[in-house]
Amino acid sequence: MEETVAKKIPQGSTELSLYINKELKRKFKLACTAEEKPMSEVVTALIDQWLTQKETDSARPVSEDSPGEVSEQVSEKDNGDKGG
């Protein structure tokens, strides 16, 4: 019989379940292993960094760009600005 080992959840933590591309997960896991960092630690830091950036962005004065222009800028940034 296989033994089930319960994972120790750090106090004050909760589980987050999400779906990502298999290859992206594989690369992420390899990178975390190479850095000897738990995946959850890296994801937590990235989420915190993203939220901090959002707070900084919302503190800036409202741009005169139309919502469409802002959406295009975000899409270009997310896609690595691969346009031609």
PDB file of N, CA, C and O in Angstrom:
ATOM      1  N   MET A   1       0.828  -1.194   0.000  1.00  0.00           N
ATOM      2  CA  MET A   1       0.000   0.000   0.000  1.00  0.00           C
ATOM      3  C   MET A   1       0.864   1.247   0.000  1.00  0.00           C
ATOM      4  O   MET A   1       1.893   1.314   0.673  1.00  0.00           O
ATOM      5  N   GLU A   2       0.421   2.240  -0.777  1.00  0.00           N
ATOM      6  CA  GLU A   2       1.135   3.511  -0.791  1.00  0.00           C
ATOM      7  C   GLU A   2       0.719   4.349   0.401  1.00  0.00           C
ATOM      8  O   GLU A   2      -0.436   4.345   0.826  1.00  0.00           O
ATOM      9  N   GLU A   3       1.703   5.067   0.927  1.00  0.00           N
ATOM     10  CA  GLU A   3       1.435   5.970   2.030  1.00  0.00           C
ATOM     11  C   GLU A   3       1.173   7.357   1.479  1.00  0.00           C
ATOM     12  O   GLU A   3       1.890   7.824   0.594  1.00  0.00           O
ATOM     13  N   THR A   4       0.168   8.007   1.987  1.00  0.00           N
ATOM     14  CA  THR A   4      -0.101   9.379   1.592  1.00  0.00           C
ATOM     15  C   THR A   4       0.593  10.301   2.572  1.00  0.00           C
ATOM     16  O   THR A   4       0.401  10.210   3.785  1.00  0.00           O
ATOM     17  N   VAL A   5       1.409  11.196   2.020  1.00  0.00           N
ATOM     18  CA  VAL A   5       2.123  12.142   2.862  1.00  0.00           C
ATOM     19  C   VAL A   5       1.419  13.488   2.756  1.00  0.00           C
ATOM     20  O   VAL A   5       1.274  14.047   1.669  1.00  0.00           O
ATOM     21  N   ALA A   6       0.989  13.994   3.893  1.00  0.00           N
ATOM     22  CA  ALA A   6       0.319  15.293   3.902  1.00  0.00           C
ATOM     23  C   ALA A   6       1.352  16.400   3.775  1.00  0.00           C
ATOM     24  O   ALA A   6       2.401  16.374   4.418  1.00  0.00           O
ATOM     25  N   LYS A   7       1.030  17.374   2.931  1.00  0.00           N
ATOM     26  CA  LYS A   7       1.914  18.521   2.793  1.00  0.00           C
ATOM     27  C   LYS A   7       1.682  19.454   3.969  1.00  0.00           C
ATOM     28  O   LYS A   7       0.551  19.668   4.408  1.00  0.00           O
ATOM     29  N   LYS A   8       2.778  20.003   4.466  1.00  0.00           N
ATOM     30  CA  LYS A   8       2.657  20.957   5.558  1.00  0.00           C
ATOM     31  C   LYS A   8       2.363  22.327   4.954  1.00  0.00           C
ATOM     32  O   LYS A   8       3.164  22.865   4.189  1.00  0.00           O
ATOM     33  N   ILE A   9       1.220  22.877   5.302  1.00  0.00           N
ATOM     34  CA  ILE A   9       0.828  24.187   4.800  1.00  0.00           C
ATOM     35  C   ILE A   9       1.272  25.228   5.822  1.00  0.00           C
ATOM     36  O   ILE A   9       0.896  25.165   6.993  1.00  0.00           O
ATOM     37  N   PRO A  10       2.081  26.191   5.364  1.00  0.00           N
ATOM     38  CA  PRO A  10       2.542  27.229   6.290  1.00  0.00           C
ATOM     39  C   PRO A  10       1.366  27.986   6.901  1.00  0.00           C
ATOM     40  O   PRO A  10       0.357  28.229   6.240  1.00  0.00           O
ATOM     41  N   GLN A  11       1.512  28.351   8.159  1.00  0.00           N
ATOM     42  CA  GLN A  11       0.456  29.073   8.857  1.00  0.00           C
ATOM     43  C   GLN A  11       0.142  30.372   8.114  1.00  0.00           C
ATOM     44  O   GLN A  11       1.052  31.076   7.677  1.00  0.00           O
ATOM     45  N   GLY A  12      -1.125  30.680   7.976  1.00  0.00           N
ATOM     46  CA  GLY A  12      -1.546  31.890   7.290  1.00  0.00           C
ATOM     47  C   GLY A  12      -1.605  31.741   5.781  1.00  0.00           C
ATOM     48  O   GLY A  12      -1.879  32.712   5.076  1.00  0.00           O
ATOM     49  N   SER A  13      -1.352  30.544   5.274  1.00  0.00           N
ATOM     50  CA  SER A  13      -1.365  30.302   3.828  1.00  0.00           C
ATOM     51  C   SER A  13      -2.642  29.587   3.421  1.00  0.00           C
ATOM     52  O   SER A  13      -3.333  28.990   4.247  1.00  0.00           O
ATOM     53  N   THR A  14      -2.937  29.659   2.139  1.00  0.00           N
ATOM     54  CA  THR A  14      -4.082  28.962   1.578  1.00  0.00           C
ATOM     55  C   THR A  14      -3.683  28.395   0.220  1.00  0.00           C
ATOM     56  O   THR A  14      -2.688  28.815  -0.371  1.00  0.00           O
ATOM     57  N   GLU A  15      -4.459  27.452  -0.261  1.00  0.00           N
ATOM     58  CA  GLU A  15      -4.152  26.820  -1.537  1.00  0.00           C
ATOM     59  C   GLU A  15      -4.723  27.635  -2.689  1.00  0.00           C
ATOM     60  O   GLU A  15      -5.822  28.183  -2.591  1.00  0.00           O
ATOM     61  N   LEU A  16      -3.963  27.712  -3.788  1.00  0.00           N
ATOM     62  CA  LEU A  16      -4.396  28.372  -5.019  1.00  0.00           C
ATOM     63  C   LEU A  16      -4.257  27.358  -6.139  1.00  0.00           C
ATOM     64  O   LEU A  16      -3.172  26.827  -6.379  1.00  0.00           O
ATOM     65  N   SER A  17      -5.350  27.095  -6.816  1.00  0.00           N
ATOM     66  CA  SER A  17      -5.330  26.128  -7.908  1.00  0.00           C
ATOM     67  C   SER A  17      -5.604  26.866  -9.209  1.00  0.00           C
ATOM     68  O   SER A  17      -6.535  27.668  -9.288  1.00  0.00           O
ATOM     69  N   LEU A  18      -4.788  26.594 -10.238  1.00  0.00           N
ATOM     70  CA  LEU A  18      -4.972  27.253 -11.521  1.00  0.00           C
ATOM     71  C   LEU A  18      -4.481  26.368 -12.642  1.00  0.00           C
ATOM     72  O   LEU A  18      -3.776  25.385 -12.411  1.00  0.00           O
ATOM     73  N   TYR A  19      -4.856  26.723 -13.857  1.00  0.00           N
ATOM     74  CA  TYR A  19      -4.449  25.966 -15.034  1.00  0.00           C
ATOM     75  C   TYR A  19      -3.491  26.808 -15.866  1.00  0.00           C
ATOM     76  O   TYR A  19      -3.768  27.969 -16.165  1.00  0.00           O
ATOM     77  N   ILE A  20      -2.353  26.206 -16.238  1.00  0.00           N
ATOM     78  CA  ILE A  20      -1.398  26.868 -17.120  1.00  0.00           C
ATOM     79  C   ILE A  20      -0.918  25.856 -18.160  1.00  0.00           C
ATOM     80  O   ILE A  20      -1.132  24.652 -18.017  1.00  0.00           O
ATOM     81  N   ASN A  21      -0.283  26.351 -19.179  1.00  0.00           N
ATOM     82  CA  ASN A  21       0.274  25.525 -20.238  1.00  0.00           C
ATOM     83  C   ASN A  21       1.273  24.525 -19.649  1.00  0.00           C
ATOM     84  O   ASN A  21       2.078  24.887 -18.790  1.00  0.00           O
ATOM     85  N   LYS A  22       1.225  23.278 -20.103  1.00  0.00           N
ATOM     86  CA  LYS A  22       2.110  22.229 -19.569  1.00  0.00           C
ATOM     87  C   LYS A  22       3.585  22.576 -19.712  1.00  0.00           C
ATOM     88  O   LYS A  22       4.366  22.384 -18.780  1.00  0.00           O
ATOM     89  N   GLU A  23       3.966  23.088 -20.883  1.00  0.00           N
ATOM     90  CA  GLU A  23       5.372  23.421 -21.126  1.00  0.00           C
ATOM     91  C   GLU A  23       5.823  24.581 -20.237  1.00  0.00           C
ATOM     92  O   GLU A  23       6.954  24.591 -19.751  1.00  0.00           O
ATOM     93  N   LEU A  24       4.944  25.547 -20.029  1.00  0.00           N
ATOM     94  CA  LEU A  24       5.268  26.671 -19.149  1.00  0.00           C
ATOM     95  C   LEU A  24       5.496  26.169 -17.725  1.00  0.00           C
ATOM     96  O   LEU A  24       6.427  26.606 -17.050  1.00  0.00           O
ATOM     97  N   LYS A  25       4.641  25.248 -17.272  1.00  0.00           N
ATOM     98  CA  LYS A  25       4.805  24.688 -15.927  1.00  0.00           C
ATOM     99  C   LYS A  25       6.122  23.925 -15.822  1.00  0.00           C
ATOM    100  O   LYS A  25       6.831  24.040 -14.822  1.00  0.00           O
ATOM    101  N   ARG A  26       6.448  23.151 -16.846  1.00  0.00           N
ATOM    102  CA  ARG A  26       7.684  22.367 -16.827  1.00  0.00           C
ATOM    103  C   ARG A  26       8.897  23.287 -16.716  1.00  0.00           C
ATOM    104  O   ARG A  26       9.792  23.049 -15.905  1.00  0.00           O
ATOM    105  N   LYS A  27       8.921  24.336 -17.535  1.00  0.00           N
ATOM    106  CA  LYS A  27      10.041  25.280 -17.501  1.00  0.00           C
ATOM    107  C   LYS A  27      10.123  25.993 -16.155  1.00  0.00           C
ATOM    108  O   LYS A  27      11.208  26.188 -15.607  1.00  0.00           O
ATOM    109  N   PHE A  28       8.961  26.380 -15.631  1.00  0.00           N
ATOM    110  CA  PHE A  28       8.917  27.067 -14.343  1.00  0.00           C
ATOM    111  C   PHE A  28       9.443  26.163 -13.229  1.00  0.00           C
ATOM    112  O   PHE A  28      10.229  26.598 -12.387  1.00  0.00           O
ATOM    113  N   LYS A  29       9.008  24.912 -13.230  1.00  0.00           N
ATOM    114  CA  LYS A  29       9.449  23.957 -12.216  1.00  0.00           C
ATOM    115  C   LYS A  29      10.959  23.735 -12.303  1.00  0.00           C
ATOM    116  O   LYS A  29      11.638  23.693 -11.277  1.00  0.00           O
ATOM    117  N   LEU A  30      11.487  23.594 -13.516  1.00  0.00           N
ATOM    118  CA  LEU A  30      12.935  23.420 -13.698  1.00  0.00           C
ATOM    119  C   LEU A  30      13.705  24.637 -13.198  1.00  0.00           C
ATOM    120  O   LEU A  30      14.736  24.499 -12.540  1.00  0.00           O
ATOM    121  N   ALA A  31      13.200  25.829 -13.514  1.00  0.00           N
ATOM    122  CA  ALA A  31      13.870  27.057 -13.079  1.00  0.00           C
ATOM    123  C   ALA A  31      13.850  27.176 -11.558  1.00  0.00           C
ATOM    124  O   ALA A  31      14.853  27.560 -10.957  1.00  0.00           O
ATOM    125  N   CYS A  32      12.732  26.854 -10.937  1.00  0.00           N
ATOM    126  CA  CYS A  32      12.633  26.910  -9.472  1.00  0.00           C
ATOM    127  C   CYS A  32      13.571  25.891  -8.831  1.00  0.00           C
ATOM    128  O   CYS A  32      14.226  26.185  -7.831  1.00  0.00           O
ATOM    129  N   THR A  33      13.632  24.703  -9.404  1.00  0.00           N
ATOM    130  CA  THR A  33      14.522  23.663  -8.893  1.00  0.00           C
ATOM    131  C   THR A  33      15.975  24.104  -9.006  1.00  0.00           C
ATOM    132  O   THR A  33      16.760  23.902  -8.080  1.00  0.00           O
ATOM    133  N   ALA A  34      16.334  24.703 -10.132  1.00  0.00           N
ATOM    134  CA  ALA A  34      17.707  25.179 -10.338  1.00  0.00           C
ATOM    135  C   ALA A  34      18.081  26.253  -9.321  1.00  0.00           C
ATOM    136  O   ALA A  34      19.234  26.346  -8.898  1.00  0.00           O
ATOM    137  N   GLU A  35      17.094  27.066  -8.931  1.00  0.00           N
ATOM    138  CA  GLU A  35      17.323  28.132  -7.951  1.00  0.00           C
ATOM    139  C   GLU A  35      17.120  27.646  -6.514  1.00  0.00           C
ATOM    140  O   GLU A  35      17.319  28.396  -5.558  1.00  0.00           O
ATOM    141  N   GLU A  36      16.720  26.379  -6.381  1.00  0.00           N
ATOM    142  CA  GLU A  36      16.422  25.783  -5.078  1.00  0.00           C
ATOM    143  C   GLU A  36      15.382  26.596  -4.308  1.00  0.00           C
ATOM    144  O   GLU A  36      15.517  26.847  -3.110  1.00  0.00           O
ATOM    145  N   LYS A  37      14.333  27.000  -5.046  1.00  0.00           N
ATOM    146  CA  LYS A  37      13.242  27.766  -4.443  1.00  0.00           C
ATOM    147  C   LYS A  37      11.936  27.031  -4.687  1.00  0.00           C
ATOM    148  O   LYS A  37      11.710  26.514  -5.781  1.00  0.00           O
ATOM    149  N   PRO A  38      11.081  26.979  -3.686  1.00  0.00           N
ATOM    150  CA  PRO A  38       9.771  26.361  -3.898  1.00  0.00           C
ATOM    151  C   PRO A  38       8.954  27.174  -4.902  1.00  0.00           C
ATOM    152  O   PRO A  38       9.004  28.404  -4.908  1.00  0.00           O
ATOM    153  N   MET A  39       8.205  26.473  -5.745  1.00  0.00           N
ATOM    154  CA  MET A  39       7.381  27.151  -6.737  1.00  0.00           C
ATOM    155  C   MET A  39       6.414  28.122  -6.066  1.00  0.00           C
ATOM    156  O   MET A  39       6.183  29.217  -6.580  1.00  0.00           O
ATOM    157  N   SER A  40       5.856  27.740  -4.941  1.00  0.00           N
ATOM    158  CA  SER A  40       4.893  28.606  -4.254  1.00  0.00           C
ATOM    159  C   SER A  40       5.543  29.907  -3.786  1.00  0.00           C
ATOM    160  O   SER A  40       4.902  30.958  -3.788  1.00  0.00           O
ATOM    161  N   GLU A  41       6.811  29.838  -3.387  1.00  0.00           N
ATOM    162  CA  GLU A  41       7.526  31.045  -2.953  1.00  0.00           C
ATOM    163  C   GLU A  41       7.699  32.014  -4.126  1.00  0.00           C
ATOM    164  O   GLU A  41       7.517  33.222  -3.971  1.00  0.00           O
ATOM    165  N   VAL A  42       8.050  31.482  -5.289  1.00  0.00           N
ATOM    166  CA  VAL A  42       8.258  32.320  -6.472  1.00  0.00           C
ATOM    167  C   VAL A  42       6.927  32.906  -6.947  1.00  0.00           C
ATOM    168  O   VAL A  42       6.856  34.091  -7.273  1.00  0.00           O
ATOM    169  N   VAL A  43       5.877  32.091  -6.987  1.00  0.00           N
ATOM    170  CA  VAL A  43       4.563  32.577  -7.412  1.00  0.00           C
ATOM    171  C   VAL A  43       4.072  33.663  -6.458  1.00  0.00           C
ATOM    172  O   VAL A  43       3.536  34.679  -6.901  1.00  0.00           O
ATOM    173  N   THR A  44       4.248  33.460  -5.169  1.00  0.00           N
ATOM    174  CA  THR A  44       3.840  34.456  -4.177  1.00  0.00           C
ATOM    175  C   THR A  44       4.564  35.776  -4.413  1.00  0.00           C
ATOM    176  O   THR A  44       3.947  36.841  -4.372  1.00  0.00           O
ATOM    177  N   ALA A  45       5.873  35.710  -4.659  1.00  0.00           N
ATOM    178  CA  ALA A  45       6.656  36.923  -4.913  1.00  0.00           C
ATOM    179  C   ALA A  45       6.187  37.618  -6.192  1.00  0.00           C
ATOM    180  O   ALA A  45       6.097  38.845  -6.233  1.00  0.00           O
ATOM    181  N   LEU A  46       5.890  36.842  -7.231  1.00  0.00           N
ATOM    182  CA  LEU A  46       5.423  37.423  -8.493  1.00  0.00           C
ATOM    183  C   LEU A  46       4.058  38.087  -8.339  1.00  0.00           C
ATOM    184  O   LEU A  46       3.828  39.169  -8.880  1.00  0.00           O
ATOM    185  N   ILE A  47       3.157  37.447  -7.607  1.00  0.00           N
ATOM    186  CA  ILE A  47       1.836  38.036  -7.369  1.00  0.00           C
ATOM    187  C   ILE A  47       1.981  39.324  -6.568  1.00  0.00           C
ATOM    188  O   ILE A  47       1.344  40.330  -6.882  1.00  0.00           O
ATOM    189  N   ASP A  48       2.808  39.296  -5.544  1.00  0.00           N
ATOM    190  CA  ASP A  48       3.038  40.483  -4.722  1.00  0.00           C
ATOM    191  C   ASP A  48       3.609  41.622  -5.567  1.00  0.00           C
ATOM    192  O   ASP A  48       3.181  42.770  -5.447  1.00  0.00           O
ATOM    193  N   GLN A  49       4.574  41.293  -6.419  1.00  0.00           N
ATOM    194  CA  GLN A  49       5.184  42.291  -7.308  1.00  0.00           C
ATOM    195  C   GLN A  49       4.135  42.874  -8.260  1.00  0.00           C
ATOM    196  O   GLN A  49       4.099  44.085  -8.477  1.00  0.00           O
ATOM    197  N   TRP A  50       3.293  42.027  -8.820  1.00  0.00           N
ATOM    198  CA  TRP A  50       2.255  42.471  -9.747  1.00  0.00           C
ATOM    199  C   TRP A  50       1.262  43.394  -9.050  1.00  0.00           C
ATOM    200  O   TRP A  50       0.881  44.428  -9.600  1.00  0.00           O
ATOM    201  N   LEU A  51       0.840  43.022  -7.835  1.00  0.00           N
ATOM    202  CA  LEU A  51      -0.102  43.853  -7.087  1.00  0.00           C
ATOM    203  C   LEU A  51       0.512  45.198  -6.715  1.00  0.00           C
ATOM    204  O   LEU A  51      -0.162  46.227  -6.774  1.00  0.00           O
ATOM    205  N   THR A  52       1.780  45.197  -6.335  1.00  0.00           N
ATOM    206  CA  THR A  52       2.477  46.443  -6.018  1.00  0.00           C
ATOM    207  C   THR A  52       2.508  47.344  -7.241  1.00  0.00           C
ATOM    208  O   THR A  52       2.287  48.550  -7.130  1.00  0.00           O
ATOM    209  N   GLN A  53       2.782  46.770  -8.410  1.00  0.00           N
ATOM    210  CA  GLN A  53       2.797  47.544  -9.651  1.00  0.00           C
ATOM    211  C   GLN A  53       1.419  48.112  -9.951  1.00  0.00           C
ATOM    212  O   GLN A  53       1.301  49.261 -10.379  1.00  0.00           O
ATOM    213  N   LYS A  54       0.373  47.318  -9.731  1.00  0.00           N
ATOM    214  CA  LYS A  54      -0.993  47.791  -9.966  1.00  0.00           C
ATOM    215  C   LYS A  54      -1.307  48.965  -9.044  1.00  0.00           C
ATOM    216  O   LYS A  54      -1.947  49.927  -9.469  1.00  0.00           O
ATOM    217  N   GLU A  55      -0.867  48.899  -7.792  1.00  0.00           N
ATOM    218  CA  GLU A  55      -1.089  49.995  -6.846  1.00  0.00           C
ATOM    219  C   GLU A  55      -0.358  51.243  -7.316  1.00  0.00           C
ATOM    220  O   GLU A  55      -0.903  52.344  -7.240  1.00  0.00           O
ATOM    221  N   THR A  56       0.866  51.085  -7.800  1.00  0.00           N
ATOM    222  CA  THR A  56       1.655  52.205  -8.311  1.00  0.00           C
ATOM    223  C   THR A  56       0.968  52.808  -9.529  1.00  0.00           C
ATOM    224  O   THR A  56       0.872  54.029  -9.655  1.00  0.00           O
ATOM    225  N   ASP A  57       0.490  51.945 -10.429  1.00  0.00           N
ATOM    226  CA  ASP A  57      -0.190  52.413 -11.635  1.00  0.00           C
ATOM    227  C   ASP A  57      -1.456  53.193 -11.291  1.00  0.00           C
ATOM    228  O   ASP A  57      -1.741  54.214 -11.917  1.00  0.00           O
ATOM    229  N   SER A  58      -2.214  52.724 -10.305  1.00  0.00           N
ATOM    230  CA  SER A  58      -3.469  53.391  -9.961  1.00  0.00           C
ATOM    231  C   SER A  58      -3.220  54.707  -9.231  1.00  0.00           C
ATOM    232  O   SER A  58      -4.119  55.545  -9.158  1.00  0.00           O
ATOM    233  N   ALA A  59      -2.021  54.906  -8.690  1.00  0.00           N
ATOM    234  CA  ALA A  59      -1.685  56.148  -8.006  1.00  0.00           C
ATOM    235  C   ALA A  59      -1.310  57.246  -8.997  1.00  0.00           C
ATOM    236  O   ALA A  59      -1.313  58.425  -8.644  1.00  0.00           O
ATOM    237  N   ARG A  60      -0.985  56.866 -10.245  1.00  0.00           N
ATOM    238  CA  ARG A  60      -0.632  57.846 -11.271  1.00  0.00           C
ATOM    239  C   ARG A  60      -1.883  58.574 -11.749  1.00  0.00           C
ATOM    240  O   ARG A  60      -2.986  58.031 -11.686  1.00  0.00           O
ATOM    241  N   PRO A  61      -1.709  59.805 -12.228  1.00  0.00           N
ATOM    242  CA  PRO A  61      -2.862  60.528 -12.784  1.00  0.00           C
ATOM    243  C   PRO A  61      -3.442  59.765 -13.971  1.00  0.00           C
ATOM    244  O   PRO A  61      -2.723  59.064 -14.683  1.00  0.00           O
ATOM    245  N   VAL A  62      -4.730  59.908 -14.170  1.00  0.00           N
ATOM    246  CA  VAL A  62      -5.402  59.225 -15.268  1.00  0.00           C
ATOM    247  C   VAL A  62      -4.878  59.760 -16.594  1.00  0.00           C
ATOM    248  O   VAL A  62      -4.785  60.970 -16.796  1.00  0.00           O
ATOM    249  N   SER A  63      -4.542  58.852 -17.484  1.00  0.00           N
ATOM    250  CA  SER A  63      -4.029  59.196 -18.808  1.00  0.00           C
ATOM    251  C   SER A  63      -5.163  59.707 -19.684  1.00  0.00           C
ATOM    252  O   SER A  63      -6.332  59.406 -19.440  1.00  0.00           O
ATOM    253  N   GLU A  64      -4.810  60.482 -20.706  1.00  0.00           N
ATOM    254  CA  GLU A  64      -5.813  60.954 -21.651  1.00  0.00           C
ATOM    255  C   GLU A  64      -6.046  59.941 -22.766  1.00  0.00           C
ATOM    256  O   GLU A  64      -6.859  60.183 -23.658  1.00  0.00           O
ATOM    257  N   ASP A  65      -5.342  58.810 -22.725  1.00  0.00           N
ATOM    258  CA  ASP A  65      -5.554  57.752 -23.722  1.00  0.00           C
ATOM    259  C   ASP A  65      -6.973  57.229 -23.607  1.00  0.00           C
ATOM    260  O   ASP A  65      -7.543  57.179 -22.517  1.00  0.00           O
ATOM    261  N   SER A  66      -7.533  56.842 -24.731  1.00  0.00           N
ATOM    262  CA  SER A  66      -8.845  56.208 -24.690  1.00  0.00           C
ATOM    263  C   SER A  66      -8.671  54.791 -24.160  1.00  0.00           C
ATOM    264  O   SER A  66      -7.573  54.240 -24.245  1.00  0.00           O
ATOM    265  N   PRO A  67      -9.730  54.185 -23.612  1.00  0.00           N
ATOM    266  CA  PRO A  67      -9.612  52.801 -23.118  1.00  0.00           C
ATOM    267  C   PRO A  67      -9.096  51.844 -24.175  1.00  0.00           C
ATOM    268  O   PRO A  67      -8.355  50.918 -23.846  1.00  0.00           O
ATOM    269  N   GLY A  68      -9.465  52.038 -25.449  1.00  0.00           N
ATOM    270  CA  GLY A  68      -8.986  51.170 -26.526  1.00  0.00           C
ATOM    271  C   GLY A  68      -7.490  51.254 -26.700  1.00  0.00           C
ATOM    272  O   GLY A  68      -6.824  50.238 -26.898  1.00  0.00           O
ATOM    273  N   GLU A  69      -6.951  52.472 -26.628  1.00  0.00           N
ATOM    274  CA  GLU A  69      -5.509  52.652 -26.780  1.00  0.00           C
ATOM    275  C   GLU A  69      -4.761  52.003 -25.628  1.00  0.00           C
ATOM    276  O   GLU A  69      -3.711  51.393 -25.827  1.00  0.00           O
ATOM    277  N   VAL A  70      -5.301  52.134 -24.427  1.00  0.00           N
ATOM    278  CA  VAL A  70      -4.662  51.523 -23.264  1.00  0.00           C
ATOM    279  C   VAL A  70      -4.679  50.007 -23.409  1.00  0.00           C
ATOM    280  O   VAL A  70      -3.678  49.350 -23.124  1.00  0.00           O
ATOM    281  N   SER A  71      -5.804  49.440 -23.849  1.00  0.00           N
ATOM    282  CA  SER A  71      -5.897  47.991 -24.042  1.00  0.00           C
ATOM    283  C   SER A  71      -4.882  47.509 -25.062  1.00  0.00           C
ATOM    284  O   SER A  71      -4.264  46.460 -24.878  1.00  0.00           O
ATOM    285  N   GLU A  72      -4.703  48.277 -26.148  1.00  0.00           N
ATOM    286  CA  GLU A  72      -3.724  47.897 -27.161  1.00  0.00           C
ATOM    287  C   GLU A  72      -2.317  47.920 -26.587  1.00  0.00           C
ATOM    288  O   GLU A  72      -1.507  47.045 -26.893  1.00  0.00           O
ATOM    289  N   GLN A  73      -2.020  48.913 -25.757  1.00  0.00           N
ATOM    290  CA  GLN A  73      -0.696  49.007 -25.150  1.00  0.00           C
ATOM    291  C   GLN A  73      -0.441  47.811 -24.244  1.00  0.00           C
ATOM    292  O   GLN A  73       0.652  47.245 -24.250  1.00  0.00           O
ATOM    293  N   VAL A  74      -1.449  47.426 -23.466  1.00  0.00           N
ATOM    294  CA  VAL A  74      -1.308  46.276 -22.576  1.00  0.00           C
ATOM    295  C   VAL A  74      -1.114  45.014 -23.395  1.00  0.00           C
ATOM    296  O   VAL A  74      -0.255  44.196 -23.066  1.00  0.00           O
ATOM    297  N   SER A  75      -1.900  44.835 -24.464  1.00  0.00           N
ATOM    298  CA  SER A  75      -1.772  43.648 -25.306  1.00  0.00           C
ATOM    299  C   SER A  75      -0.393  43.565 -25.933  1.00  0.00           C
ATOM    300  O   SER A  75       0.197  42.486 -25.985  1.00  0.00           O
ATOM    301  N   GLU A  76       0.131  44.690 -26.413  1.00  0.00           N
ATOM    302  CA  GLU A  76       1.461  44.694 -27.009  1.00  0.00           C
ATOM    303  C   GLU A  76       2.511  44.327 -25.978  1.00  0.00           C
ATOM    304  O   GLU A  76       3.449  43.591 -26.284  1.00  0.00           O
ATOM    305  N   LYS A  77       2.365  44.828 -24.766  1.00  0.00           N
ATOM    306  CA  LYS A  77       3.319  44.514 -23.701  1.00  0.00           C
ATOM    307  C   LYS A  77       3.254  43.030 -23.368  1.00  0.00           C
ATOM    308  O   LYS A  77       4.288  42.376 -23.234  1.00  0.00           O
ATOM    309  N   ASP A  78       2.036  42.495 -23.233  1.00  0.00           N
ATOM    310  CA  ASP A  78       1.858  41.084 -22.891  1.00  0.00           C
ATOM    311  C   ASP A  78       2.375  40.166 -23.985  1.00  0.00           C
ATOM    312  O   ASP A  78       2.845  39.066 -23.692  1.00  0.00           O
ATOM    313  N   ASN A  79       2.299  40.594 -25.241  1.00  0.00           N
ATOM    314  CA  ASN A  79       2.746  39.773 -26.364  1.00  0.00           C
ATOM    315  C   ASN A  79       4.192  40.030 -26.730  1.00  0.00           C
ATOM    316  O   ASN A  79       4.664  39.533 -27.752  1.00  0.00           O
ATOM    317  N   GLY A  80       4.901  40.789 -25.926  1.00  0.00           N
ATOM    318  CA  GLY A  80       6.297  41.064 -26.210  1.00  0.00           C
ATOM    319  C   GLY A  80       6.471  42.030 -27.366  1.00  0.00           C
ATOM    320  O   GLY A  80       7.547  42.098 -27.960  1.00  0.00           O
ATOM    321  N   ASP A  81       5.422  42.779 -27.694  1.00  0.00           N
ATOM    322  CA  ASP A  81       5.446  43.766 -28.774  1.00  0.00           C
ATOM    323  C   ASP A  81       6.058  43.180 -30.038  1.00  0.00           C
ATOM    324  O   ASP A  81       7.012  43.728 -30.589  1.00  0.00           O
ATOM    325  N   LYS A  82       5.494  42.050 -30.496  1.00  0.00           N
ATOM    326  CA  LYS A  82       6.019  41.332 -31.658  1.00  0.00           C
ATOM    327  C   LYS A  82       5.456  41.869 -32.967  1.00  0.00           C
ATOM    328  O   LYS A  82       5.653  41.276 -34.027  1.00  0.00           O
ATOM    329  N   GLY A  83       4.756  42.993 -32.884  1.00  0.00           N
ATOM    330  CA  GLY A  83       4.146  43.556 -34.091  1.00  0.00           C
ATOM    331  C   GLY A  83       5.196  43.962 -35.103  1.00  0.00           C
ATOM    332  O   GLY A  83       6.374  44.074 -34.765  1.00  0.00           O
ATOM    333  N   GLY A  84       4.773  44.191 -36.373  1.00  0.00           N
ATOM    334  CA  GLY A  84       5.745  44.501 -37.397  1.00  0.00           C
ATOM    335  C   GLY A  84       5.499  45.734 -38.058  1.00  0.00           C
ATOM    336  O   GLY A  84       6.254  46.116 -38.952  1.00  0.00           O
TER     337      GLY A  84
END
